[in-house]
Amino acid sequence: MASGPAAAQSDKAFERELFKSRFEHEINFRAAAIHVAWGAEALCDHVTEIEPFVLWSVHTLRRRLSGGDLALLKQATGMDDKWRVAWMDEGAPDDLKLGDVVVAVNDKPLPAGDTRFDMGAILRGSLPVSSDDQGFWSVMLKAREQAAEGVPMSITLADGRKLKVETQTGCAGSVTATAFDSEPAVFWRQGNLRAKIPANAMLEANSRDEFRWLAAFGTYFQASLKAIANAQQSEGRSNAFLVGKILTMAVPGAGMLLSAVEAQTERSLAVDSVVGSADLFATEVVTALGGEPAAGLRLNERMAAKRLKVDALLMDDFRRSTSAEHVRRLKALQLLHEQAQAEQDRAERQRASAPPAPPR
């Protein structure tokens, strides 16, 4: 067995490649989320303006890395604690380049990472403290709202240049996922503003359509009136538990127990009651974008076979059966559309090749 400096260097090379792969998965997902927001506009009840680029920083990491691992991540990706352009659509400003540092959006400085404290994480067996990029999203979501109100989006680069950004209308809210997640199995959302896809699911995705399916699944919880209504109902039900908490404060452990009950109640109202609809929504969005209708179903079957923990995304037998039937119908519609298009093309070719009618 190899040992010494050579072995250590080999281990670091493997870790760098792992970090690079995870980073690429995250950027592919973030790009898919933007394309889904644009492409699903007609299916969404709440829309806004979306920027044609992805900014990334180590502040997006929800799991805190050691100093050595953080250094390897920076080496592997070329990223750091600045907000850099990690992906651009063709609609991005001509003067914007990959790797450019953005320091402000609409003249509001982009903040460093925050600390997120979640008591519910203790109940799930995780640390209650994790990193969070809520500050970044607060600035970006505000800029999107302003663009929707007619105020053009602008970004300020580290060298002082200010660039105007042409945005595009898409589904409101943001769907995020990080490859370095303190809770890689957990799906969560903050009202109709943000949703987090489990890292385990994102890292299992291996095609553009699978990334888009995951992004569309999260988008449903942001943009659907049904999902929003369930969120509001959930918030009302959660408030009802406050009385129970006060009455049982004197009983050791009772407050923690009620927190667990509250979390489960919120989950059943805000997630479980609409996940089946989210499955179908995601499949239709992928299909509308010209993708493979079965992409999400195949991804879910792999996750089930590997027994991955992916929270609300893992379909039970009923959801898989429903999704399979939905995919079958969408493929039938695709086939009919292709046949109709082929017939139209054939008719146009016949008309083009037909000899001109003789003059009368």
C-alpha positions as a Python dict, from the first residue, in 0.01 Angstrom:
ca = {
    (1, 'M'): (0, 0, 0),
    (2, 'A'): (135, 341, -97),
    (3, 'S'): (224, 579, 183),
    (4, 'G'): (398, 908, 244),
    (5, 'P'): (382, 1228, 38),
    (6, 'A'): (286, 1052, -289),
    (7, 'A'): (-16, 887, -129),
    (8, 'A'): (-119, 1213, 38),
    (9, 'Q'): (-96, 1395, -295),
    (10, 'S'): (-306, 1121, -460),
    (11, 'D'): (-573, 1156, -190),
    (12, 'K'): (-583, 1531, -244),
    (13, 'A'): (-616, 1483, -619),
    (14, 'F'): (-917, 1258, -560),
    (15, 'E'): (-1073, 1509, -321),
    (16, 'R'): (-1016, 1795, -564),
    (17, 'E'): (-1189, 1598, -839),
    (18, 'L'): (-1475, 1518, -602),
    (19, 'F'): (-1514, 1885, -508),
    (20, 'K'): (-1503, 1985, -876),
    (21, 'S'): (-1770, 1730, -967),
    (22, 'R'): (-1999, 1841, -683),
    (23, 'F'): (-1953, 2206, -777),
    (24, 'E'): (-2042, 2130, -1139),
    (25, 'H'): (-2355, 1947, -1026),
    (26, 'E'): (-2461, 2249, -826),
    (27, 'I'): (-2403, 2492, -1113),
    (28, 'N'): (-2590, 2263, -1355),
    (29, 'F'): (-2879, 2261, -1111),
    (30, 'R'): (-2876, 2638, -1064),
    (31, 'A'): (-2876, 2687, -1443),
    (32, 'A'): (-3163, 2439, -1473),
    (33, 'A'): (-3359, 2634, -1210),
    (34, 'I'): (-3331, 2950, -1420),
    (35, 'H'): (-3435, 2773, -1741),
    (36, 'V'): (-3730, 2615, -1557),
    (37, 'A'): (-3836, 2953, -1416),
    (38, 'W'): (-3838, 3097, -1767),
    (39, 'G'): (-3991, 2795, -1938),
    (40, 'A'): (-4265, 2736, -1680),
    (41, 'E'): (-4388, 3096, -1676),
    (42, 'A'): (-4721, 3003, -1833),
    (43, 'L'): (-4779, 2736, -1567),
    (44, 'C'): (-4703, 2960, -1270),
    (45, 'D'): (-4944, 3173, -1073),
    (46, 'H'): (-4675, 3408, -942),
    (47, 'V'): (-4409, 3547, -1178),
    (48, 'T'): (-4121, 3791, -1160),
    (49, 'E'): (-3809, 3885, -1358),
    (50, 'I'): (-3511, 3643, -1358),
    (51, 'E'): (-3146, 3725, -1424),
    (52, 'P'): (-2953, 3529, -1694),
    (53, 'F'): (-2657, 3426, -1479),
    (54, 'V'): (-2559, 3234, -1168),
    (55, 'L'): (-2346, 3388, -893),
    (56, 'W'): (-2163, 3151, -661),
    (57, 'S'): (-1947, 3188, -352),
    (58, 'V'): (-1828, 2960, -74),
    (59, 'H'): (-2090, 3146, 131),
    (60, 'T'): (-2349, 2920, -36),
    (61, 'L'): (-2205, 2619, 149),
    (62, 'R'): (-2449, 2501, 412),
    (63, 'R'): (-2200, 2252, 557),
    (64, 'R'): (-1893, 2408, 710),
    (65, 'L'): (-1572, 2266, 565),
    (66, 'S'): (-1239, 2239, 737),
    (67, 'G'): (-967, 2483, 637),
    (68, 'G'): (-792, 2215, 431),
    (69, 'D'): (-1107, 2108, 249),
    (70, 'L'): (-1203, 2467, 182),
    (71, 'A'): (-862, 2529, 26),
    (72, 'L'): (-903, 2220, -195),
    (73, 'L'): (-1249, 2335, -302),
    (74, 'K'): (-1112, 2674, -405),
    (75, 'Q'): (-829, 2507, -599),
    (76, 'A'): (-1068, 2271, -777),
    (77, 'T'): (-1329, 2530, -874),
    (78, 'G'): (-1147, 2862, -898),
    (79, 'M'): (-1411, 3007, -668),
    (80, 'D'): (-1365, 3181, -333),
    (81, 'D'): (-1553, 3395, -80),
    (82, 'K'): (-1644, 3652, -345),
    (83, 'W'): (-1965, 3634, -549),
    (84, 'R'): (-1838, 3526, -890),
    (85, 'V'): (-2019, 3453, -1216),
    (86, 'A'): (-2030, 3073, -1241),
    (87, 'W'): (-2270, 3040, -1538),
    (88, 'M'): (-2420, 3269, -1799),
    (89, 'D'): (-2704, 3236, -2045),
    (90, 'E'): (-2669, 3395, -2387),
    (91, 'G'): (-2886, 3682, -2261),
    (92, 'A'): (-2619, 3796, -2013),
    (93, 'P'): (-2446, 4133, -2072),
    (94, 'D'): (-2177, 4116, -2341),
    (95, 'D'): (-1915, 4262, -2106),
    (96, 'L'): (-1979, 4001, -1835),
    (97, 'K'): (-1735, 3711, -1817),
    (98, 'L'): (-1720, 3386, -1624),
    (99, 'G'): (-1529, 3443, -1301),
    (100, 'D'): (-1614, 3813, -1279),
    (101, 'V'): (-1674, 3932, -923),
    (102, 'V'): (-2010, 4098, -859),
    (103, 'V'): (-2016, 4318, -549),
    (104, 'A'): (-2365, 4469, -571),
    (105, 'V'): (-2701, 4421, -741),
    (106, 'N'): (-2915, 4732, -793),
    (107, 'D'): (-2652, 4916, -583),
    (108, 'K'): (-2715, 4689, -284),
    (109, 'P'): (-2393, 4518, -166),
    (110, 'L'): (-2394, 4140, -174),
    (111, 'P'): (-2333, 4023, 183),
    (112, 'A'): (-2123, 3740, 313),
    (113, 'G'): (-2285, 3424, 442),
    (114, 'D'): (-2515, 3413, 743),
    (115, 'T'): (-2561, 3162, 1022),
    (116, 'R'): (-2888, 2971, 1023),
    (117, 'F'): (-3023, 2836, 1352),
    (118, 'D'): (-3284, 2562, 1321),
    (119, 'M'): (-3412, 2389, 1634),
    (120, 'G'): (-3590, 2138, 1413),
    (121, 'A'): (-3250, 2012, 1300),
    (122, 'I'): (-3193, 1869, 1648),
    (123, 'L'): (-3506, 1658, 1609),
    (124, 'R'): (-3373, 1532, 1278),
    (125, 'G'): (-3040, 1439, 1436),
    (126, 'S'): (-2844, 1726, 1280),
    (127, 'L'): (-2658, 2025, 1416),
    (128, 'P'): (-2889, 2326, 1467),
    (129, 'V'): (-2632, 2574, 1333),
    (130, 'S'): (-2541, 2585, 964),
    (131, 'S'): (-2425, 2839, 707),
    (132, 'D'): (-2688, 3015, 500),
    (133, 'D'): (-2692, 3254, 204),
    (134, 'Q'): (-3024, 3417, 292),
    (135, 'G'): (-2865, 3762, 276),
    (136, 'F'): (-2762, 3707, -85),
    (137, 'W'): (-3108, 3587, -182),
    (138, 'S'): (-3274, 3881, -8),
    (139, 'V'): (-3080, 4118, -233),
    (140, 'M'): (-3139, 3912, -548),
    (141, 'L'): (-3511, 3857, -490),
    (142, 'K'): (-3559, 4229, -424),
    (143, 'A'): (-3381, 4313, -748),
    (144, 'R'): (-3609, 4070, -932),
    (145, 'E'): (-3914, 4238, -784),
    (146, 'Q'): (-3786, 4579, -885),
    (147, 'A'): (-3724, 4456, -1241),
    (148, 'A'): (-4082, 4327, -1252),
    (149, 'E'): (-4195, 4679, -1149),
    (150, 'G'): (-4003, 4834, -1438),
    (151, 'V'): (-3670, 4919, -1271),
    (152, 'P'): (-3394, 4758, -1484),
    (153, 'M'): (-3159, 4529, -1297),
    (154, 'S'): (-2796, 4636, -1271),
    (155, 'I'): (-2484, 4471, -1131),
    (156, 'T'): (-2167, 4633, -1007),
    (157, 'L'): (-1837, 4452, -1070),
    (158, 'A'): (-1534, 4458, -844),
    (159, 'D'): (-1351, 4688, -1088),
    (160, 'G'): (-1628, 4947, -1054),
    (161, 'R'): (-1807, 4883, -1382),
    (162, 'K'): (-2185, 4883, -1368),
    (163, 'L'): (-2371, 4667, -1620),
    (164, 'K'): (-2738, 4672, -1709),
    (165, 'V'): (-2901, 4329, -1709),
    (166, 'E'): (-3180, 4225, -1942),
    (167, 'T'): (-3402, 3998, -1736),
    (168, 'Q'): (-3670, 3757, -1852),
    (169, 'T'): (-4010, 3687, -1697),
    (170, 'G'): (-4029, 3357, -1509),
    (171, 'C'): (-4172, 3181, -1206),
    (172, 'A'): (-4118, 3370, -883),
    (173, 'G'): (-3919, 3244, -586),
    (174, 'S'): (-3590, 3058, -590),
    (175, 'V'): (-3510, 2688, -586),
    (176, 'T'): (-3167, 2611, -447),
    (177, 'A'): (-2949, 2314, -364),
    (178, 'T'): (-2593, 2289, -242),
    (179, 'A'): (-2358, 1999, -292),
    (180, 'F'): (-2215, 2073, 53),
    (181, 'D'): (-2529, 2050, 264),
    (182, 'S'): (-2544, 2010, 640),
    (183, 'E'): (-2870, 1816, 587),
    (184, 'P'): (-2835, 1649, 244),
    (185, 'A'): (-3157, 1446, 284),
    (186, 'V'): (-3389, 1733, 379),
    (187, 'F'): (-3633, 1923, 158),
    (188, 'W'): (-3747, 2254, 304),
    (189, 'R'): (-3897, 2582, 195),
    (190, 'Q'): (-3950, 2931, 330),
    (191, 'G'): (-4307, 3022, 242),
    (192, 'N'): (-4335, 3083, -131),
    (193, 'L'): (-3992, 3249, -154),
    (194, 'R'): (-3738, 2967, -141),
    (195, 'A'): (-3720, 2591, -159),
    (196, 'K'): (-3417, 2369, -99),
    (197, 'I'): (-3378, 2043, -289),
    (198, 'P'): (-3193, 1766, -99),
    (199, 'A'): (-2827, 1749, -199),
    (200, 'N'): (-2857, 1370, -226),
    (201, 'A'): (-3110, 1410, -506),
    (202, 'M'): (-2914, 1680, -689),
    (203, 'L'): (-2592, 1476, -681),
    (204, 'E'): (-2775, 1172, -821),
    (205, 'A'): (-2905, 1368, -1121),
    (206, 'N'): (-2694, 1308, -1431),
    (207, 'S'): (-2870, 1484, -1719),
    (208, 'R'): (-3008, 1825, -1802),
    (209, 'D'): (-3364, 1691, -1791),
    (210, 'E'): (-3313, 1539, -1446),
    (211, 'F'): (-3173, 1865, -1312),
    (212, 'R'): (-3471, 2046, -1463),
    (213, 'W'): (-3716, 1799, -1310),
    (214, 'L'): (-3572, 1863, -964),
    (215, 'A'): (-3583, 2239, -1018),
    (216, 'A'): (-3942, 2221, -1140),
    (217, 'F'): (-4043, 2009, -840),
    (218, 'G'): (-3923, 2287, -610),
    (219, 'T'): (-4073, 2556, -832),
    (220, 'Y'): (-4420, 2410, -781),
    (221, 'F'): (-4404, 2500, -413),
    (222, 'Q'): (-4317, 2860, -501),
    (223, 'A'): (-4552, 2934, -785),
    (224, 'S'): (-4864, 2724, -747),
    (225, 'L'): (-5173, 2874, -584),
    (226, 'K'): (-5252, 2534, -438),
    (227, 'A'): (-4910, 2511, -277),
    (228, 'I'): (-4931, 2869, -149),
    (229, 'A'): (-5274, 2800, 0),
    (230, 'N'): (-5135, 2495, 178),
    (231, 'A'): (-4844, 2701, 311),
    (232, 'Q'): (-5084, 2957, 455),
    (233, 'Q'): (-5295, 2681, 610),
    (234, 'S'): (-4979, 2530, 754),
    (235, 'E'): (-4874, 2857, 913),
    (236, 'G'): (-5216, 2891, 1076),
    (237, 'R'): (-5198, 2537, 1212),
    (238, 'S'): (-4847, 2595, 1348),
    (239, 'N'): (-4965, 2900, 1542),
    (240, 'A'): (-5232, 2687, 1709),
    (241, 'F'): (-4957, 2483, 1875),
    (242, 'L'): (-4823, 2786, 2061),
    (243, 'V'): (-5090, 2747, 2331),
    (244, 'G'): (-4989, 2388, 2387),
    (245, 'K'): (-4625, 2491, 2419),
    (246, 'I'): (-4703, 2750, 2683),
    (247, 'L'): (-4915, 2511, 2888),
    (248, 'T'): (-4645, 2243, 2891),
    (249, 'M'): (-4336, 2457, 2947),
    (250, 'A'): (-4310, 2326, 3304),
    (251, 'V'): (-4293, 1963, 3191),
    (252, 'P'): (-3935, 1860, 3102),
    (253, 'G'): (-3911, 1752, 2740),
    (254, 'A'): (-4271, 1840, 2654),
    (255, 'G'): (-4177, 2145, 2451),
    (256, 'M'): (-3940, 1937, 2238),
    (257, 'L'): (-4211, 1677, 2185),
    (258, 'L'): (-4460, 1940, 2073),
    (259, 'S'): (-4198, 2083, 1836),
    (260, 'A'): (-4174, 1741, 1674),
    (261, 'V'): (-4553, 1720, 1644),
    (262, 'E'): (-4566, 2071, 1499),
    (263, 'A'): (-4299, 1988, 1243),
    (264, 'Q'): (-4485, 1675, 1135),
    (265, 'T'): (-4815, 1864, 1111),
    (266, 'E'): (-4658, 2138, 901),
    (267, 'R'): (-4497, 1878, 679),
    (268, 'S'): (-4824, 1692, 621),
    (269, 'L'): (-5005, 2012, 532),
    (270, 'A'): (-4738, 2194, 338),
    (271, 'V'): (-4551, 1912, 166),
    (272, 'D'): (-4716, 1573, 162),
    (273, 'S'): (-5054, 1700, 42),
    (274, 'V'): (-4905, 1850, -276),
    (275, 'V'): (-4601, 1638, -363),
    (276, 'G'): (-4802, 1428, -606),
    (277, 'S'): (-4903, 1743, -792),
    (278, 'A'): (-4540, 1861, -782),
    (279, 'D'): (-4433, 1533, -950),
    (280, 'L'): (-4674, 1593, -1237),
    (281, 'F'): (-4594, 1964, -1261),
    (282, 'A'): (-4222, 1887, -1288),
    (283, 'T'): (-4280, 1624, -1556),
    (284, 'E'): (-4492, 1861, -1763),
    (285, 'V'): (-4233, 2140, -1735),
    (286, 'V'): (-3952, 1912, -1855),
    (287, 'T'): (-4170, 1796, -2144),
    (288, 'A'): (-4265, 2154, -2235),
    (289, 'L'): (-3895, 2241, -2251),
    (290, 'G'): (-3844, 1964, -2506),
    (291, 'G'): (-3709, 1710, -2260),
    (292, 'E'): (-3776, 1345, -2189),
    (293, 'P'): (-4103, 1301, -1993),
    (294, 'A'): (-3966, 1001, -1802),
    (295, 'A'): (-3655, 1183, -1675),
    (296, 'G'): (-3794, 1247, -1327),
    (297, 'L'): (-3939, 899, -1297),
    (298, 'R'): (-3607, 739, -1390),
    (299, 'L'): (-3424, 959, -1143),
    (300, 'N'): (-3667, 860, -870),
    (301, 'E'): (-3634, 491, -952),
    (302, 'R'): (-3255, 517, -917),
    (303, 'M'): (-3286, 700, -588),
    (304, 'A'): (-3525, 432, -461),
    (305, 'A'): (-3295, 150, -578),
    (306, 'K'): (-3000, 310, -397),
    (307, 'R'): (-3218, 382, -93),
    (308, 'L'): (-3113, 745, -97),
    (309, 'K'): (-3262, 968, 167),
    (310, 'V'): (-3424, 1251, -26),
    (311, 'D'): (-3719, 1346, 195),
    (312, 'A'): (-4032, 1457, 5),
    (313, 'L'): (-3889, 1374, -337),
    (314, 'L'): (-3895, 997, -291),
    (315, 'M'): (-4215, 861, -446),
    (316, 'D'): (-4418, 587, -286),
    (317, 'D'): (-4581, 317, -501),
    (318, 'F'): (-4892, 527, -566),
    (319, 'R'): (-4695, 834, -674),
    (320, 'R'): (-4471, 622, -900),
    (321, 'S'): (-4776, 461, -1059),
    (322, 'T'): (-4942, 799, -1112),
    (323, 'S'): (-4624, 946, -1257),
    (324, 'A'): (-4577, 650, -1490),
    (325, 'E'): (-4931, 695, -1623),
    (326, 'H'): (-4872, 1067, -1664),
    (327, 'V'): (-4550, 998, -1856),
    (328, 'R'): (-4734, 750, -2080),
    (329, 'R'): (-4997, 1009, -2170),
    (330, 'L'): (-4740, 1281, -2232),
    (331, 'K'): (-4543, 1053, -2464),
    (332, 'A'): (-4863, 972, -2653),
    (333, 'L'): (-4928, 1344, -2694),
    (334, 'Q'): (-4569, 1396, -2808),
    (335, 'L'): (-4612, 1122, -3069),
    (336, 'L'): (-4935, 1275, -3200),
    (337, 'H'): (-4766, 1615, -3222),
    (338, 'E'): (-4469, 1469, -3409),
    (339, 'Q'): (-4700, 1287, -3652),
    (340, 'A'): (-4902, 1603, -3714),
    (341, 'Q'): (-4582, 1802, -3767),
    (342, 'A'): (-4447, 1538, -4007),
    (343, 'E'): (-4773, 1545, -4205),
    (344, 'Q'): (-4760, 1924, -4223),
    (345, 'D'): (-4399, 1916, -4342),
    (346, 'R'): (-4486, 1655, -4606),
    (347, 'A'): (-4775, 1864, -4735),
    (348, 'E'): (-4553, 2174, -4758),
    (349, 'R'): (-4288, 1979, -4951),
    (350, 'Q'): (-4552, 1853, -5195),
    (351, 'R'): (-4679, 2205, -5250),
    (352, 'A'): (-4326, 2333, -5305),
    (353, 'S'): (-4241, 2061, -5557),
    (354, 'A'): (-4568, 2070, -5749),
    (355, 'P'): (-4545, 2225, -6096),
    (356, 'P'): (-4705, 2566, -6130),
    (357, 'A'): (-5059, 2569, -6256),
    (358, 'P'): (-5086, 2653, -6628),
    (359, 'P'): (-5207, 3005, -6705),
    (360, 'R'): (-5571, 3036, -6801),
}
